[in-house]
Every structure is written in C-alpha cells, then in structure tokens.
Amino acid sequence: MNRMTLDQLRVFVAVAERQHLTKAAEALNLAQSAVSTAISTLENRHNTKLFHRVGRGIELTEAGILFAKEARAILARVASAELMLAELAGLKQGTLIVQASQTIASYWLPRHLATFRQAYPGIDIRLRVSNTKLTAEAVLNGTAELGFVEGPVDDPLLKSVPIARDQMVIVVAAEHPWADNPNINPIDLTKTDWVMREPGSGTRMAFEEALTDFGIALSSLRIVMELPSNEALRAAVEAGIGAAALSASVAAPSIEAGLTYSPKLTLPERSFYVLQHSERYHSNAGRALLEMIAGRRRRGKLSKATGSEYRETKVST
C-alpha cells in the first residue's frame, strides 16, 4: 500500500486551516482538482472521513481534528530539518516565519523586518498576523519560529522574553464629554460606553489588567461592541460609538487629526514579548533578527507615539 506523502499532508493542513478547497488551492498554487484528489486519496486509503461536506462548504470531522494536530506536528519537524540544512549556507538563504499580534505587526515590527531584509536579502521573511492567543499557539505547534505578542504567555514549552515597552491610552471621540473635561478618575470609566478588542487580544488583556489595578471589574463597564482589529476599534471611537483603550502608536494618527481625544488618565505601560519554543531548533536567522532588534535599542533609537516615547529593552537570545 502506498504511504501518505508530505505533499498530501500539506494539502490537508491547508484545507483544514481554511475550511475551503478553493482557498487552499490558491494558497498552494495548485488546481482545485489536485487538492480534491489529495484529500480523497487520504480518506479512501485509510477508510476515514476527514471532512464533513455541508452544502457547498466543508468542516473537519472528529477524526480530521485529531489528524490535523499530528499533520501539523510532522510538517513542523520537516520544516525544522529543512531549516537546519539550509543554514549550512549561512544566512545567504532560508526562510524565517514570524507571527505577531496586530499592534506589533502593524506599528512596531515592520521597521525591524525591513532592516533585517536589507542586511540579509536572501532570507525569505514570512509574517503572519493574528492575536496574542493564536500567535502563542503558532509557536507551540511549530508553524512560526518567533512570536511577538503584547503580553506574557504562561506555558512551560514557551520562552517568553520582554522585548519592548508600549504605552496604552484611552481615546474618545472629539465630541465626547471627556474631551471637554479631560481630568477623569478611574470610577468615570464605568459611566460611558466602550468598544473593545476580542477576547484573546493582547490589547484587551492589557486594559483588563489596568482595570484590575484601578479596582474596577470588567463587568462594570458598558461594553457595546467587540471588534477584531485596532483599525476597526479606532474607527468606532471616531464615529462616537464609545471609548476604547489602544496602543499610543495606534491612536496617534487619529489624535493628531483631531478626530479623537485622549483624556488624562494614565494607563500602565505594557511589555511586548518575543516567544520561542524552548525545545525546538532556533535558527541563525531568528537569532540574527533578535540581535538586530537589540542593537537598535543599544544605539538609542526610540519609538514615539503621540509625543511620548516607549523604550526598547534588551533581548536575551
């Protein structure tokens, strides 16, 4: 009996992640018929249904969910082995897969990746964007070598190191009462509507910790909307839907344009963290990127948001 191939595993994982044959085929640059054939071959060979066909869509079966976990682990090990061989040529070729939460991916990390790309043009950098929870899961299952997140992650298999500092601010629309009376107290937070990032977001977790420090329960806030991105959150505030807590770097363009206002209630700074798997191979490319970020800090290059600085801290590699 023919054994399953790595290509079949890659096709299965692509379909499992997207729950869609056409989207998986586009991501793999394959014909949809080739993707369908690979899935059918796996199912027929082992007499096991991996997907439910629901109308025009597909969903993983229980067997498919279990198989997906194993398939990702196998592909992660293969990627690690390929990476070790590629690095025999030094930093002249190879791939570095990075995953980051939204604030970091949009406002902090790009300049570091651009500098790295200039220094090592042969390294293919692949950046994936998600929230803190999903980024940690990607490093755990090996689909990303480095994860950059907006809060500490408590997992024995993950090495979590602070890499930068970020200032959080509260923002409201220019017509909000707080714009005319900026000296608010923590108890005032319970007297207005709020728009929040989704659970699992580092921005939300940081604000929840700030509320705890103020002695305020999250349940006491009037949360009228949850949104999946910083830009959507900022737009909702500009539209007057409610107040929000955002990274100063995210809020800056809107504040500078006069569309939003930040009242004078200081939120604690938070740390950005880099995540690495404690038991997986750490590539030279990954180490070089972290050393480059640390080097920017040593040269005194600071990042600014809404007129206040947040400093970068040294990375342990």
C-alpha positions as CSV (number, residue, x, y, z in Angstrom):
1,M,0.0,0.0,0.0
2,N,1.3,3.4,-0.9
3,R,2.1,5.6,2.0
4,M,0.9,9.1,2.5
5,T,3.2,11.9,1.3
6,L,4.3,15.2,2.7
7,D,2.6,16.9,-0.2
8,Q,-0.7,15.3,0.9
9,L,-0.2,16.4,4.4
10,R,0.5,20.0,3.3
11,V,-2.7,19.9,1.2
12,F,-4.7,18.5,4.1
13,V,-3.4,21.1,6.6
14,A,-4.1,23.9,4.1
15,V,-7.7,22.8,3.6
16,A,-8.2,22.2,7.4
17,E,-7.0,25.7,8.2
18,R,-9.2,27.4,5.6
19,Q,-12.2,25.0,5.6
20,H,-12.3,25.7,1.9
21,L,-10.9,23.8,-1.1
22,T,-10.6,26.7,-3.5
23,K,-8.9,29.0,-1.0
24,A,-6.5,26.1,-0.1
25,A,-5.7,25.5,-3.8
26,E,-5.0,29.2,-4.3
27,A,-2.7,29.3,-1.2
28,L,-0.8,26.3,-2.5
29,N,-0.8,27.4,-6.2
30,L,-2.5,24.1,-7.2
31,A,-5.5,23.3,-9.2
32,Q,-8.6,22.6,-7.1
33,S,-8.9,19.2,-8.7
34,A,-5.4,18.3,-7.4
35,V,-6.4,19.4,-3.9
36,S,-9.7,17.4,-4.0
37,T,-7.7,14.3,-5.2
38,A,-5.2,14.6,-2.4
39,I,-8.0,14.7,0.2
40,S,-9.9,11.9,-1.4
41,T,-6.8,9.7,-1.6
42,L,-6.1,10.1,2.1
43,E,-9.7,9.4,3.0
44,N,-10.1,6.4,0.7
45,R,-6.7,4.9,1.6
46,H,-7.5,4.8,5.3
47,N,-11.3,4.5,5.1
48,T,-11.7,7.5,7.2
49,K,-13.7,10.7,6.5
50,L,-11.6,13.8,7.4
51,F,-14.2,16.4,6.3
52,H,-18.0,16.8,6.5
53,R,-19.4,18.1,3.2
54,V,-22.0,20.6,4.4
55,G,-23.8,22.2,1.5
56,R,-21.1,23.9,-0.5
57,G,-18.8,24.1,2.5
58,I,-16.6,21.6,4.4
59,E,-15.9,21.1,8.1
60,L,-13.4,18.8,9.9
61,T,-14.7,15.6,11.3
62,E,-13.6,14.5,14.7
63,A,-11.0,12.3,13.0
64,G,-9.9,15.2,10.9
65,I,-9.4,17.4,14.0
66,L,-7.1,14.7,15.6
67,F,-5.3,14.1,12.3
68,A,-4.7,17.9,11.8
69,K,-2.8,18.1,15.1
70,E,-0.5,15.2,14.0
71,A,-0.1,16.5,10.5
72,R,1.0,20.0,11.7
73,A,3.5,18.4,14.1
74,I,5.0,16.3,11.3
75,L,5.3,19.3,8.9
76,A,6.8,21.4,11.7
77,R,9.5,18.8,12.2
78,V,10.2,18.6,8.4
79,A,10.4,22.4,8.3
80,S,12.9,22.4,11.2
81,A,15.0,19.7,9.4
82,E,15.0,21.7,6.1
83,L,15.9,24.8,8.0
84,M,19.0,23.2,9.6
85,L,20.2,22.1,6.2
86,A,19.6,25.5,4.6
87,E,21.6,27.1,7.3
88,L,24.7,25.2,6.3
89,A,25.0,28.0,3.7
90,G,24.9,30.6,6.5
91,L,22.4,33.5,6.3
92,K,22.6,33.6,2.5
93,Q,19.3,31.7,2.0
94,G,16.5,30.3,4.0
95,T,13.1,31.2,5.5
96,L,12.1,32.9,8.7
97,I,8.5,32.5,9.7
98,V,7.3,35.1,12.2
99,Q,3.8,35.6,13.7
100,A,2.8,38.7,15.6
101,S,-0.3,40.2,17.2
102,Q,-1.9,43.1,15.3
103,T,-0.5,46.1,17.1
104,I,3.0,44.8,16.9
105,A,2.7,43.6,13.3
106,S,1.2,46.9,12.1
107,Y,3.1,49.5,14.1
108,W,6.3,48.1,15.7
109,L,7.7,45.1,13.9
110,P,7.8,46.3,10.2
111,R,10.8,48.6,10.6
112,H,12.8,45.8,12.2
113,L,11.9,43.4,9.4
114,A,12.8,46.0,6.8
115,T,16.3,46.5,8.4
116,F,16.8,42.7,8.6
117,R,15.8,42.3,5.0
118,Q,18.3,44.9,3.9
119,A,21.1,43.1,5.8
120,Y,20.0,39.5,4.7
121,P,18.2,39.8,1.3
122,G,18.5,36.0,0.8
123,I,16.3,35.2,3.8
124,D,12.6,35.0,2.9
125,I,10.6,36.6,5.8
126,R,7.0,35.4,6.2
127,L,4.9,37.4,8.6
128,R,1.6,36.2,9.8
129,V,-0.8,38.4,11.8
130,S,-3.2,37.2,14.5
131,N,-3.9,38.0,18.1
132,T,-1.8,37.1,21.1
133,K,-3.5,33.8,21.8
134,L,-3.2,32.5,18.2
135,T,0.4,33.7,18.0
136,A,1.4,31.6,21.0
137,E,-0.4,28.6,19.6
138,A,1.6,29.0,16.3
139,V,4.9,28.9,18.1
140,L,3.8,25.9,20.2
141,N,2.8,23.9,17.1
142,G,5.8,24.9,15.1
143,T,4.1,26.9,12.4
144,A,6.1,30.0,13.4
145,E,9.6,30.2,14.8
146,L,9.2,33.6,16.5
147,G,6.1,35.1,18.0
148,F,5.7,38.7,19.0
149,V,2.9,39.4,21.5
150,E,1.5,42.1,23.7
151,G,1.6,40.3,27.0
152,P,3.3,37.4,28.8
153,V,2.3,33.9,27.9
154,D,2.5,31.3,30.7
155,D,3.4,28.0,29.1
156,P,6.2,25.7,30.1
157,L,7.2,25.0,26.5
158,L,7.5,28.7,25.6
159,K,10.3,31.0,26.3
160,S,8.8,34.5,26.8
161,V,11.2,37.4,26.9
162,P,10.2,41.2,27.1
163,I,11.5,43.0,24.1
164,A,9.9,46.5,24.1
165,R,7.7,48.8,26.1
166,D,4.4,50.3,24.9
167,Q,2.2,53.0,26.3
168,M,-1.6,52.4,26.4
169,V,-4.0,55.3,26.1
170,I,-7.8,55.9,26.4
171,V,-9.4,57.6,23.4
172,V,-12.8,59.1,22.9
173,A,-14.4,61.0,20.0
174,A,-13.8,64.7,19.9
175,E,-17.5,65.3,20.8
176,H,-17.3,63.0,23.9
177,P,-17.8,64.8,27.3
178,W,-14.3,63.7,28.3
179,A,-12.9,65.9,25.6
180,D,-14.1,69.0,27.5
181,N,-13.4,67.5,30.9
182,P,-10.1,65.6,30.5
183,N,-9.2,65.0,34.1
184,I,-11.2,61.9,34.7
185,N,-11.0,59.4,37.5
186,P,-10.9,55.6,37.3
187,I,-14.6,55.4,38.5
188,D,-15.6,57.5,35.5
189,L,-14.7,54.6,33.3
190,T,-17.9,52.9,34.3
191,K,-20.0,55.8,33.2
192,T,-19.6,55.6,29.4
193,D,-20.0,53.1,26.6
194,W,-16.9,51.1,25.5
195,V,-15.7,49.3,22.3
196,M,-13.2,46.5,22.9
197,R,-10.9,44.1,21.1
198,E,-12.0,40.5,21.0
199,P,-11.0,38.1,23.9
200,G,-7.5,36.8,23.3
201,S,-6.3,40.1,22.1
202,G,-3.2,41.5,23.9
203,T,-4.6,45.0,23.8
204,R,-7.7,43.8,25.7
205,M,-5.7,41.8,28.2
206,A,-3.5,44.8,29.0
207,F,-6.6,47.0,29.6
208,E,-8.2,44.4,31.8
209,E,-5.1,44.3,33.9
210,A,-5.2,48.1,34.1
211,L,-8.8,47.9,35.3
212,T,-7.8,45.4,38.0
213,D,-5.1,47.9,39.2
214,F,-7.8,50.6,39.4
215,G,-10.1,48.2,41.4
216,I,-12.7,48.1,38.6
217,A,-14.3,44.9,37.4
218,L,-14.6,44.5,33.6
219,S,-18.2,43.5,34.1
220,S,-18.9,47.0,35.4
221,L,-18.1,48.6,32.0
222,R,-20.8,49.1,29.4
223,I,-19.2,47.2,26.5
224,V,-21.4,47.8,23.5
225,M,-19.2,46.3,20.8
226,E,-16.3,44.0,20.3
227,L,-14.1,44.3,17.2
228,P,-11.3,42.2,15.7
229,S,-8.8,44.8,14.7
230,N,-7.2,48.0,16.1
231,E,-8.2,50.0,13.0
232,A,-11.9,49.0,13.4
233,L,-11.7,49.9,17.1
234,R,-10.2,53.3,16.2
235,A,-12.9,53.9,13.6
236,A,-15.6,53.0,16.0
237,V,-14.3,55.6,18.5
238,E,-14.1,58.2,15.8
239,A,-17.7,57.5,15.0
240,G,-18.7,58.2,18.6
241,I,-19.7,54.6,19.5
242,G,-17.7,54.6,22.7
243,A,-14.4,54.9,24.4
244,A,-11.5,52.5,23.8
245,A,-8.1,51.6,25.1
246,L,-5.4,51.4,22.4
247,S,-1.7,51.5,22.0
248,A,-0.5,55.1,21.7
249,S,1.0,54.3,18.3
250,V,-2.4,53.1,17.0
251,A,-4.2,56.1,18.4
252,A,-1.7,58.7,17.3
253,P,-2.9,59.4,13.7
254,S,-6.5,59.9,14.9
255,I,-5.5,62.2,17.8
256,E,-3.2,64.3,15.6
257,A,-6.0,64.7,13.1
258,G,-8.4,66.0,15.8
259,L,-10.8,63.0,15.3
260,T,-10.2,61.6,18.8
261,Y,-9.0,62.8,22.2
262,S,-7.1,61.1,25.0
263,P,-8.2,62.1,28.5
264,K,-5.6,62.5,31.2
265,L,-5.9,59.1,32.9
266,T,-2.6,57.3,32.8
267,L,-2.7,53.6,32.0
268,P,0.3,51.4,33.0
269,E,2.9,50.7,30.3
270,R,2.9,47.2,29.0
271,S,5.6,45.0,27.6
272,F,5.9,43.4,24.2
273,Y,7.3,39.9,24.3
274,V,9.1,37.6,21.9
275,L,8.1,33.9,22.1
276,Q,10.3,30.9,21.2
277,H,9.7,27.2,21.7
278,S,12.0,26.0,24.4
279,E,12.6,22.6,22.7
280,R,12.6,23.4,19.0
281,Y,15.6,24.4,16.9
282,H,16.4,28.2,16.9
283,S,17.6,29.3,13.5
284,N,20.5,31.6,12.8
285,A,18.0,33.9,11.0
286,G,15.8,34.1,14.1
287,R,18.8,34.8,16.3
288,A,20.1,37.5,13.9
289,L,16.7,39.3,13.9
290,L,16.6,39.4,17.7
291,E,20.2,40.6,17.9
292,M,19.3,43.3,15.3
293,I,16.4,44.5,17.4
294,A,18.6,44.6,20.5
295,G,21.2,46.5,18.5
296,R,18.6,49.3,17.6
297,R,18.0,49.7,21.4
298,R,21.7,49.9,22.2
299,R,22.1,52.7,19.5
300,G,19.4,54.6,21.3
301,K,16.8,54.5,18.6
302,L,13.4,55.1,20.3
303,S,9.9,54.8,19.0
304,K,7.4,57.6,19.6
305,A,3.7,57.6,19.8
306,T,1.5,60.7,20.5
307,G,4.5,62.6,21.7
308,S,5.6,60.1,24.3
309,E,8.4,57.6,24.0
310,Y,8.4,53.9,24.7
311,R,11.8,52.3,25.0
312,E,13.1,49.0,23.7
313,T,14.6,46.6,26.2
314,K,17.5,44.2,25.5
315,V,16.6,40.8,24.1
316,S,18.0,37.7,25.6
317,T,18.9,35.3,22.8
